[in-house]
Amino acid sequence: MPKITQKTKKIVKKTKKIKKNKINTFKKNAPFNVRTVKCFYYYNVCGLLFISTSFFIYWVFTVTKGLID
C-alpha cells in the first residue's frame, strides 16, 4: 500500500472543500429546494395516474356501449 503523505492529505482536504462549496453554491442558486422538486415529482406521478385511469374508464365505457348497441 502506498504511504499517505502530508501532501496527499492536503489535496484530499482541498477536494472535499471544493465539493462542499459546489454543493452550497448549487443550493444558493437553485430557484427551489429539493423538497419542492419531490413535491412536483409526486404531483406529476399522481396526475399521470389519474389521467391514465380516467382515459381507461372512458375507453371501457365507449367500447362496452359500442358492443351493446
C-alpha positions in Angstrom: 0.0 0.0 0.0 1.3 3.5 -0.8 2.1 5.8 2.1 -0.2 8.7 2.6 1.9 11.7 2.9 1.1 15.1 4.2 0.8 16.5 0.6 -1.9 13.9 -0.4 -3.8 14.7 2.8 -3.8 18.4 1.9 -5.0 17.6 -1.6 -7.8 15.4 -0.3 -8.9 18.1 2.1 -8.9 20.7 -0.7 -11.1 18.5 -3.0 -13.5 17.8 -0.2 -13.7 21.6 0.5 -14.3 22.3 -3.2 -17.1 19.7 -3.5 -18.7 21.1 -0.4 -18.6 24.6 -1.8 -20.1 23.5 -5.1 -23.0 21.9 -3.3 -23.6 25.0 -1.2 -23.5 27.3 -4.3 -26.0 25.0 -6.0 -28.3 25.2 -3.0 -28.0 29.0 -3.1 -28.5 29.3 -6.8 -31.3 26.8 -7.1 -34.7 28.5 -7.6 -36.4 25.9 -5.5 -35.3 23.5 -2.8 -35.2 19.7 -3.1 -38.5 19.3 -1.2 -40.5 21.2 -3.9 -38.8 19.1 -6.6 -40.0 15.9 -4.8 -43.4 17.5 -4.5 -43.5 18.3 -8.2 -42.5 14.7 -9.0 -45.2 13.3 -6.7 -47.9 15.5 -8.2 -46.8 14.7 -11.7 -47.0 10.9 -11.0 -50.4 11.3 -9.4 -51.7 13.4 -12.3 -50.4 10.9 -14.8 -52.1 8.0 -12.9 -55.3 10.0 -12.7 -55.3 10.9 -16.4 -54.5 7.3 -17.5 -57.2 5.8 -15.3 -59.8 8.2 -16.4 -58.9 7.6 -20.1 -59.1 3.9 -19.5 -62.5 4.2 -17.9 -63.7 6.4 -20.7 -62.4 3.8 -23.3 -64.1 0.9 -21.4 -67.4 2.8 -21.4 -67.2 3.6 -25.1 -66.2 0.0 -26.1 -69.0 -1.6 -24.0 -71.5 0.9 -25.3 -70.5 0.1 -28.8 -70.7 -3.6 -28.1 -74.2 -3.3 -26.5 -75.5 -1.1 -29.4 
